[in-house]
Amino acid sequence: MTQFEQCLVDILAELTDAERSTISLTDTLDQQGVDSLVALRLARGIHDRTGIEIELEALFDYPSVRLLAQHLQALAAQTAGAV
């Protein structure tokens, strides 16, 4: 599990009251109980823990933990390259 996948699993576990071991890397966020309110809180949690600000659209464009983690990794790389 990558650093970003672990971060997302931790945030989702807190927001959905799910056990970390039950959160799938490949199921959609919707399948894991992420509604619009949780999505807002997820985006905020990502920013708080990583410093990366994402648009809510990204949660639909990258709808699983694995895909969203890959997107975050790419954004982190872009940010690091821009410094």
Buried (B, 14 or more C-beta within 10 A) or exposed (E): EBEBBEBBBBBBBEBBEBEEEEBBBEEBBBEBEBEEEBBEBBBBBBEEEBEBEBEEEBBEEBBBBBBBBBBBBEBBEEEEEEE
